[in-house]
Amino acid sequence: MSEDHNHPNYILIWVVLLVLTVLEVAVAFFPKWFPGMDYIIITTISLLLGMAFVKAGLVAAYFMHLKFEQKNFIMIVSFPLVLACVLVILLLPDVAFG
């Protein structure tokens, strides 16, 4: 690990993760609550993906201590994750329409 650092407030981070999880469960019911709205499925999926990325970022930054690491190490870790996401997105049309 790089230099010594102050320990973050893990309880606060846990509470934020808990609130985001409760919001994700609530957002998952949007199609039932608003059945006549156009684009409700796209909105629901977008919100769920956004909250999932925020939660993953919080876990990686604080619980995996990546926030306190050097920038080169963060790039080494994040590049394969971004590449995997790009490959999955690029292959989705083949899976859906193939």
C-alpha positions in Angstrom: 0.0 0.0 0.0 1.2 3.5 -0.5 1.5 5.9 2.4 -0.4 5.6 5.7 -3.8 7.1 5.5 -6.8 7.8 7.8 -9.3 5.1 7.9 -12.5 6.0 6.2 -15.8 5.8 8.0 -16.8 2.2 7.0 -20.2 2.5 8.8 -21.1 5.5 6.6 -20.1 3.7 3.5 -22.1 0.6 4.5 -25.1 2.8 5.1 -24.7 4.4 1.6 -24.5 0.9 0.1 -27.6 -0.2 2.1 -29.6 2.9 0.9 -28.5 2.2 -2.7 -29.6 -1.4 -2.4 -33.0 -0.3 -1.1 -33.3 2.1 -4.0 -32.4 -0.6 -6.4 -35.2 -2.8 -5.1 -37.6 0.1 -5.3 -36.5 1.0 -8.9 -37.0 -2.7 -9.9 -40.8 -2.2 -9.3 -41.1 0.8 -11.5 -42.6 -1.2 -14.5 -45.4 -2.4 -12.2 -46.0 1.0 -10.6 -46.0 2.9 -13.9 -47.4 0.5 -16.4 -48.5 3.0 -19.0 -45.3 5.1 -19.2 -43.3 4.9 -22.4 -39.6 3.9 -22.0 -40.0 2.8 -18.4 -38.0 -0.3 -19.0 -35.1 1.7 -20.4 -35.3 4.1 -17.5 -35.4 1.3 -15.0 -32.4 -0.5 -16.6 -30.4 2.7 -16.8 -31.0 3.6 -13.1 -30.2 0.1 -12.0 -26.9 0.0 -14.0 -26.0 3.5 -12.7 -26.6 2.5 -9.0 -24.7 -0.8 -9.5 -21.7 1.0 -10.9 -21.7 3.5 -8.0 -21.9 0.6 -5.5 -19.1 -1.3 -7.3 -17.0 1.9 -7.2 -17.6 2.4 -3.5 -16.6 -1.2 -2.7 -13.5 -1.1 -4.9 -12.4 2.3 -3.6 -12.9 1.8 0.1 -13.3 -1.9 1.0 -10.6 -2.9 -1.5 -8.5 0.2 -0.6 -8.0 1.2 -4.2 -8.6 4.8 -3.3 -5.3 4.8 -1.4 -3.2 3.1 -4.0 -1.0 4.7 -6.7 -2.6 5.7 -9.9 -0.5 3.2 -12.0 -1.9 0.3 -10.0 -5.5 1.6 -10.4 -5.0 1.7 -14.2 -3.6 -1.8 -14.2 -6.6 -3.1 -12.3 -9.3 -1.1 -14.2 -8.1 -1.7 -17.7 -9.1 -5.4 -17.9 -12.5 -4.5 -16.3 -13.2 -1.8 -18.9 -12.0 -4.1 -21.7 -14.3 -6.9 -20.5 -17.3 -4.5 -20.4 -16.6 -3.3 -23.9 -16.3 -6.8 -25.3 -19.5 -7.9 -23.7 -21.3 -4.8 -25.1 -19.8 -5.3 -28.6 -20.9 -9.0 -28.6 -24.4 -8.4 -27.4 -25.9 -7.9 -30.9 -24.4 -11.3 -32.0 -26.0 -13.1 -29.1 -29.3 -11.3 -29.4 -29.8 -11.5 -33.1 -27.5 -14.5 -34.0 
